[in-house]
Amino acid sequence: MFFRKRKIKKENPIQAESVSDLWLRLENVPDFIHFKHKGEHFHCWVSFIQTLADVEYLHRDVFPYLYSDKVHSLADVQQQIPIERMIRTKDMAVIQAKLFEGYTIIQEYEREADCLIIPSVKIKGRQIEKSEIETSIIGPREAFVESADANINLVRKRIPIPQFKFDELHIGKISKTRVCVLYIDGIANKDNINTVKQRIRDLEVVSMIDATMLALMISDNNNSIFPQYIDTERPDRVAGALYEGKISVIIEGSPNALILPASIIEFFAAFDDYFLVWPIATAYRLLRLFAIGFSSVASSIYVAILTYHYQLIPDNLIPSLFTSRTAVPYAPFVEVLVMEFMIELLREAGARLPTKVGQTIGIVGGIVIGTASVQAGVVSNFLLIIIALSALSAFITPNYRMATTIRFIRFPFILSAQLLGLLGISLCFLIFVSHLIKLTSIGRPYIEPIYPTRVRDLKDTFIRLPLNYQNERPLFLRPGDSKRFNSHRAHQKAEVKKSELDN
């Protein structure tokens, strides 16, 4: 005889089973207010969390209506109070969630689940300030804050059309964090929108604190050192991306927004480039790309040449180079690692300390340690110059996350140079290229338009052509509307005749 195991339903320790259970759990919570309001014609129970609800607003705009002679039930309260978005429900999940969002719960009977939920959220947060990480030289200086509604407002001001939409999701078993997926209907690809929303819904997490945490979880390849999303604190950049057909994600409590999908070229393009004439903007982009390449391989080439390929050193440079290395007791590989390690220490210390102290540590520490290292014979003058230029080149990257990636990939190149010289650097480069070819951002090619090659999308990559030549949206986004504007009319410049001015 076989016995089937009885399935025991596990109780959710987080969700209260009833209103009485919820009040019992909150009984010893200091900021939980639960009292019986006695009016002339209507008695009710009022509950809210003092630190989340706007108490002044309740006493001014809610409680006076409870004394009205026209109020005899919850339906009358809902009808008399001139507040939108009131909810009447018996759903315990909704009641508990809204209570911890700052809403006020009104019951006619304390133990009944029939509740009227009144919005009374206390809004506290910092004022909109200028961006600190993505500094703006020419363009707008507004930056996102920790309020999702304020951030959406900053974006909506720049996209004043009814097609601008956002879908709300809630993630986190405990936190129930509000997530907003922004897009322009008719331009953004529906597959991209559904992919992002589905990945967010599928997350099984306890809480979600910041937008970057979400991005790491929904990325195509969580093991890649290359960021597959753009996080920004600038609403103008988000608006520009939405006009292109991209998707943005804003999270309650996070001062950053995510932009998806992303291509690698976008990480080296500053948004201020669009406020400059195209020859200057192109020159700056090419300068950034050269600086990134130099920062990645400069120190590894130094190791490779001095270890294996000293024949490549020019004859007039050999005496001064070997004179500077006479007192250095270490091999070039160890010498480079010591300097790279010291530079990373200074950079990390400057980032973690308060702003003014961090700047002082970075400047003074670099000068003192660099000079002392050369005088002590730990490193050579040539290496000090290369490391300083390499560190300076890494700072030119507009995106912080890509800058940290560039700093990291120097070490595999240095190790490859020590093992196989220039051949090792070439092999390491091929490994990174093959990885980038396979990498995607929500299913879209990561290094487009380089691979797959699309000449049409090269108008805004290494070079930035004039805006009137960029009449089509990027092909890899598969936008619903590929045309930005009429290219023929964009090149026409009307001239007003003198006779028309006289009239």
C-alpha positions in Angstrom: 0.0 0.0 0.0 1.4 3.3 -1.1 0.9 6.5 0.9 1.1 9.9 -0.9 2.8 12.6 1.0 0.5 15.4 2.0 1.6 18.7 0.7 1.8 21.2 3.4 1.1 24.8 2.3 3.9 27.0 3.4 2.8 30.2 5.0 4.3 33.4 3.6 6.2 35.0 6.5 6.2 38.4 4.9 2.6 38.7 3.7 0.0 39.1 6.5 -3.0 36.7 6.3 -5.6 39.2 7.6 -6.0 42.8 8.7 -5.9 41.7 12.3 -2.6 39.8 11.7 -1.1 42.9 10.0 -2.1 45.2 13.0 -0.7 42.6 15.4 2.7 42.5 13.5 2.9 46.3 13.6 1.9 46.6 17.2 5.4 47.3 18.5 6.5 49.4 15.5 7.1 52.9 16.9 6.1 54.9 13.8 2.9 52.9 13.1 -0.2 54.9 14.0 -3.5 53.1 14.5 -6.4 54.7 16.3 -10.2 55.0 16.3 -11.5 58.2 14.9 -14.8 59.2 16.6 -16.9 61.7 14.6 -20.5 62.9 15.3 -22.0 60.6 12.6 -19.3 58.2 11.7 -16.7 56.2 13.6 -13.8 54.6 11.8 -10.3 53.2 12.3 -7.3 55.1 10.8 -3.9 53.5 10.2 -0.7 54.9 8.6 3.0 54.9 9.1 4.1 58.3 10.4 7.5 58.4 8.8 6.1 57.6 5.4 2.8 59.5 5.4 2.3 63.3 5.2 0.7 63.9 8.6 0.2 67.6 8.0 -1.6 66.8 4.7 -3.9 64.3 6.5 -4.9 66.8 9.2 -5.5 69.5 6.7 -7.2 67.7 3.7 -8.5 64.3 5.0 -9.6 64.2 8.6 -11.9 67.3 8.5 -14.2 65.5 6.1 -14.7 62.6 8.6 -16.6 65.0 10.8 -19.1 65.9 8.0 -22.7 65.1 8.7 -22.9 63.7 5.1 -20.5 60.9 6.0 -22.0 57.7 7.3 -20.0 55.0 5.6 -16.8 54.3 3.7 -18.7 55.0 0.4 -19.6 58.5 1.7 -15.9 59.1 2.7 -14.8 58.2 -0.8 -17.4 60.5 -2.3 -16.8 63.5 0.0 -13.0 63.6 0.1 -11.8 65.4 -3.1 -8.7 63.2 -3.7 -8.0 61.2 -6.8 -6.7 57.6 -6.9 -8.4 56.4 -3.8 -8.7 52.6 -3.6 -11.4 50.5 -1.9 -10.3 46.9 -1.6 -10.2 43.7 0.5 -7.0 42.4 -1.0 -4.4 42.0 1.8 -1.5 42.2 -0.6 -2.6 45.6 -1.8 -3.4 46.9 1.7 0.0 45.9 3.1 1.9 47.2 0.1 0.1 50.6 0.0 0.5 51.0 3.8 4.3 50.7 3.4 4.3 53.1 0.5 2.9 55.9 2.7 -0.9 55.5 2.1 -3.5 55.9 4.8 -5.9 53.0 5.6 -9.5 53.8 6.8 -11.7 51.0 8.1 -15.3 51.1 9.4 -14.6 48.0 11.5 -11.1 47.2 12.8 -11.1 43.5 12.0 -12.8 43.7 8.6 -10.7 43.6 5.4 -12.9 46.2 3.7 -10.6 49.2 3.5 -10.4 52.6 1.9 -6.9 53.5 0.9 -6.1 57.2 0.6 -2.8 58.4 -1.0 -0.9 60.5 1.5 2.7 59.8 0.6 5.3 62.1 2.1 7.6 63.3 -0.7 11.1 64.0 0.5 14.2 64.2 -1.6 16.9 66.4 -2.9 16.3 69.1 -5.4 17.2 68.7 -9.1 20.9 69.6 -9.4 23.5 69.6 -12.1 25.1 66.3 -13.1 28.3 65.3 -11.2 29.5 62.3 -13.1 28.5 63.2 -16.7 29.5 66.8 -16.5 28.1 69.1 -19.2 30.2 71.8 -20.7 27.7 73.2 -23.3 24.4 71.3 -23.0 21.7 71.1 -20.2 22.9 70.6 -16.7 19.8 68.9 -15.1 20.4 65.5 -13.5 18.1 62.7 -12.3 17.2 62.4 -8.6 16.0 59.5 -6.4 12.3 60.1 -7.3 11.0 58.1 -10.2 8.1 60.6 -10.8 10.5 63.5 -10.9 12.8 61.7 -13.3 9.9 60.8 -15.6 8.9 64.5 -15.5 12.4 65.6 -16.6 12.1 63.2 -19.6 8.5 64.0 -20.5 9.4 67.7 -20.7 11.7 66.8 -23.6 9.3 64.4 -25.3 5.9 66.3 -25.2 4.0 63.8 -27.4 1.3 61.3 -26.5 3.3 58.5 -27.9 5.7 58.7 -25.0 4.7 55.9 -22.6 6.0 54.0 -19.7 4.9 50.7 -18.1 5.2 50.1 -14.4 6.5 46.9 -12.9 7.2 45.9 -9.3 10.1 43.6 -8.4 11.6 42.4 -5.1 9.9 39.9 -2.8 10.1 42.3 0.1 10.9 45.7 -1.4 8.3 45.7 -4.2 10.5 48.3 -6.0 8.7 50.4 -8.6 10.4 50.0 -12.1 9.3 52.1 -15.1 10.1 51.0 -18.6 10.1 54.1 -20.9 9.7 54.1 -24.7 8.1 55.9 -27.6 5.2 53.9 -29.0 5.6 53.5 -32.8 9.3 54.1 -32.8 10.7 51.6 -30.3 10.8 48.0 -31.4 8.1 45.9 -29.7 10.4 42.9 -29.4 12.9 45.0 -27.5 10.2 46.3 -25.2 8.8 42.9 -24.4 12.3 41.4 -23.9 13.2 44.0 -21.3 9.8 43.7 -19.5 10.0 39.9 -19.5 13.5 39.8 -18.1 12.4 42.2 -15.3 9.3 40.1 -14.5 11.4 36.9 -14.4 13.7 38.2 -11.7 13.5 36.4 -8.3 15.1 38.8 -5.8 14.3 39.9 -2.3 15.0 43.6 -3.0 16.2 46.0 -5.7 18.1 49.0 -4.5 19.5 50.6 -7.6 19.2 50.6 -11.4 22.7 49.3 -11.9 21.8 46.2 -9.8 18.9 45.6 -12.2 21.1 46.0 -15.2 23.6 43.4 -14.0 20.8 40.9 -13.6 19.1 41.4 -17.0 22.3 41.7 -19.1 22.8 39.1 -21.8 26.2 38.0 -20.5 26.7 38.5 -16.7 30.3 37.2 -16.9 31.4 39.8 -19.5 33.6 42.7 -18.2 32.1 45.0 -20.9 28.9 46.9 -19.9 25.9 45.9 -22.0 23.9 48.9 -21.0 24.3 52.6 -20.6 23.6 54.1 -17.2 23.2 57.9 -17.2 22.1 60.6 -14.9 21.2 63.0 -17.7 17.6 63.3 -18.8 18.6 64.9 -22.1 20.6 61.7 -23.0 17.6 59.5 -22.1 15.3 61.7 -24.3 17.8 61.5 -27.2 18.0 57.7 -26.9 14.2 57.3 -26.8 13.9 59.4 -30.0 16.3 57.0 -31.6 14.0 54.0 -30.7 15.7 52.8 -27.6 14.3 51.9 -24.2 15.0 53.4 -20.8 14.5 52.0 -17.4 14.0 54.1 -14.3 13.8 52.7 -10.7 12.3 54.4 -7.7 15.2 55.4 -5.4 17.9 55.4 -8.1 19.4 58.6 -9.5 20.5 56.8 -12.7 18.5 55.6 -15.7 19.4 52.7 -18.0 19.4 52.8 -21.8 19.0 49.6 -23.8 20.2 48.2 -26.1 23.7 49.6 -26.3 26.6 49.4 -28.8 30.2 49.7 -27.8 30.8 52.9 -29.9 28.2 54.8 -27.8 30.4 54.4 -24.7 33.1 56.6 -26.3 30.7 59.3 -27.5 29.9 62.2 -25.2 26.5 63.7 -25.4 28.1 67.1 -25.7 29.3 66.1 -29.1 25.9 66.9 -30.5 26.2 70.5 -29.4 29.4 71.1 -31.4 30.0 71.5 -35.1 30.6 68.1 -36.7 34.4 68.5 -37.5 35.2 69.3 -33.9 33.0 66.6 -32.5 34.6 64.1 -34.9 38.1 65.2 -33.9 37.2 64.7 -30.2 35.8 61.2 -30.8 38.9 60.1 -32.7 41.0 61.5 -29.9 39.1 59.4 -27.4 39.4 56.3 -29.4 43.2 56.8 -29.8 43.5 57.5 -26.1 41.5 54.3 -25.2 43.8 52.2 -27.5 46.9 53.8 -26.0 45.7 53.3 -22.4 45.0 49.6 -23.1 48.3 48.5 -24.7 51.0 51.1 -23.9 52.4 49.5 -20.8 52.2 46.0 -22.3 54.1 47.1 -25.4 56.8 48.5 -23.1 57.1 45.1 -21.5 57.1 43.2 -24.8 59.8 45.4 -26.4 62.2 45.4 -23.5 61.7 41.7 -22.8 61.7 40.2 -26.4 61.9 42.9 -29.1 64.6 45.3 -28.1 65.7 45.5 -31.7 62.6 47.7 -32.3 64.1 50.5 -30.1 65.5 53.4 -32.2 69.3 53.6 -31.9 69.3 57.2 -30.7 66.9 56.2 -27.9 68.8 53.2 -26.6 71.5 55.0 -24.5 68.9 57.1 -22.5 66.6 54.2 -22.1 69.2 51.8 -20.7 70.7 54.6 -18.6 67.3 55.1 -16.9 67.0 51.4 -16.3 70.5 50.8 -14.9 69.5 51.3 -11.3 66.2 49.3 -11.6 66.6 45.9 -10.1 63.4 44.4 -11.5 62.4 43.0 -14.8 60.1 45.2 -17.0 57.1 43.0 -16.1 57.5 43.5 -12.3 58.3 47.2 -12.8 55.1 47.8 -14.8 53.0 45.8 -12.3 54.3 47.9 -9.4 53.5 51.2 -11.1 50.0 50.0 -12.2 49.3 48.8 -8.7 50.3 52.2 -7.2 48.2 54.1 -9.8 45.1 51.9 -9.0 45.7 52.5 -5.3 45.8 56.3 -5.8 42.7 56.2 -8.0 40.7 54.1 -5.6 41.8 56.2 -2.6 40.8 59.4 -4.4 37.4 58.0 -5.3 36.5 56.8 -1.8 37.7 59.9 0.1 35.7 63.1 0.3 35.9 65.2 -2.9 38.5 67.8 -1.8 40.6 65.4 0.1 40.4 62.9 -2.8 41.7 65.4 -5.3 44.6 66.3 -3.1 45.5 62.7 -2.5 45.4 62.0 -6.3 47.6 65.0 -7.2 50.1 65.1 -4.3 50.3 61.3 -4.0 51.0 60.9 -7.7 53.8 63.5 -7.7 55.4 62.3 -4.5 55.2 58.6 -5.2 56.3 59.0 -8.8 59.3 61.1 -8.0 60.3 59.0 -5.0 60.0 55.8 -7.1 62.4 57.1 -9.8 64.9 58.4 -7.3 64.9 55.2 -5.4 65.5 53.2 -8.6 62.3 51.2 -8.4 61.0 52.3 -11.9 62.5 54.1 -14.8 61.7 57.6 -16.1 60.4 56.2 -19.4 57.9 53.9 -17.6 56.7 56.7 -15.4 55.9 58.8 -18.4 54.1 55.9 -20.1 52.1 55.0 -17.0 51.1 58.7 -16.4 49.9 59.1 -20.0 48.1 55.7 -19.9 46.3 56.7 -16.7 45.4 60.1 -18.1 44.1 58.5 -21.3 41.8 56.3 -19.4 40.1 59.3 -17.8 39.0 60.6 -21.3 36.3 57.9 -21.5 32.9 59.6 -21.0 31.3 56.5 -19.5 32.6 55.5 -16.0 31.8 51.8 -16.4 33.6 51.5 -19.7 36.6 53.4 -18.1 36.8 50.7 -15.4 36.8 48.1 -18.1 39.6 49.8 -20.0 41.6 49.9 -16.7 41.1 46.2 -16.2 42.0 44.9 -19.6 45.5 46.4 -19.3 46.5 43.6 -17.0 45.7 40.7 -19.4 47.7 42.5 -22.1 50.6 43.0 -19.7 50.6 39.3 -18.8 50.4 38.3 -22.5 53.3 40.6 -23.3 55.4 38.9 -20.7 54.6 35.4 -22.0 54.8 35.9 -25.7 55.8 39.5 -26.5 54.0 41.2 -29.3 52.5 37.9 -30.4 50.9 37.6 -27.0 49.4 41.1 -27.3 48.0 40.1 -30.7 46.5 36.9 -29.4 45.0 38.7 -26.4 43.5 41.3 -28.8 42.0 38.6 -30.9 40.4 37.0 -27.8 38.8 40.2 -26.8 37.6 40.9 -30.4 36.0 37.4 -30.6 34.3 38.0 -27.3 32.9 41.3 -28.5 31.6 39.7 -31.7 29.6 37.2 -29.7 28.3 39.8 -27.2 24.8 41.2 -27.5 22.7 43.7 -25.7 19.1 42.4 -25.3 19.7 40.3 -28.4 21.2 43.1 -30.5 24.8 43.1 -31.8 27.1 44.8 -29.4 29.7 46.1 -31.9 27.3 47.2 -34.6 27.9 48.8 -37.1 31.4 47.3 -37.2 30.0 43.8 -37.1 27.7 43.2 -38.8 28.9 46.0 -41.0 26.3 48.6 -41.8 27.6 51.6 -43.7 24.4 53.5 -43.1 24.9 53.5 -39.3 28.5 54.7 -39.6 27.3 58.3 -39.8 27.4 58.6 -36.0 30.2 56.3 -34.8 33.9 57.1 -35.4 32.8 60.3 -37.1 29.7 62.4 -36.5 28.3 63.8 -39.7 26.1 66.9 -39.6 22.7 66.3 -38.1 20.8 66.9 -41.4 22.6 63.9 -42.8 21.4 61.6 -40.0 17.9 61.2 -41.3 17.6 57.5 -40.4 17.6 55.8 -37.1 20.2 53.0 -36.4 19.3 49.8 -38.2 20.3 47.5 -35.4 17.5 48.8 -33.2 14.9 47.7 -35.8 12.8 50.8 -35.0 9.1 50.9 -35.9 9.7 54.2 -37.8 13.2 54.3 -39.4 12.9 57.8 -40.7 13.8 60.7 -38.5 13.0 63.4 -41.0 12.8 64.2 -44.7 16.4 64.3 -45.9 15.6 66.3 -49.0 14.0 69.1 -47.1 16.7 69.1 -44.5 19.3 70.1 -47.1 17.2 73.0 -48.4 18.0 76.4 -47.0 15.3 78.9 -48.0 16.4 82.4 -48.8 14.0 85.3 -48.4 14.0 87.7 -51.3 14.3 91.4 -50.8 10.9 92.0 -52.4 9.3 89.7 -49.9 10.9 91.6 -47.0 9.5 94.9 -48.4 6.0 93.5 -48.5 
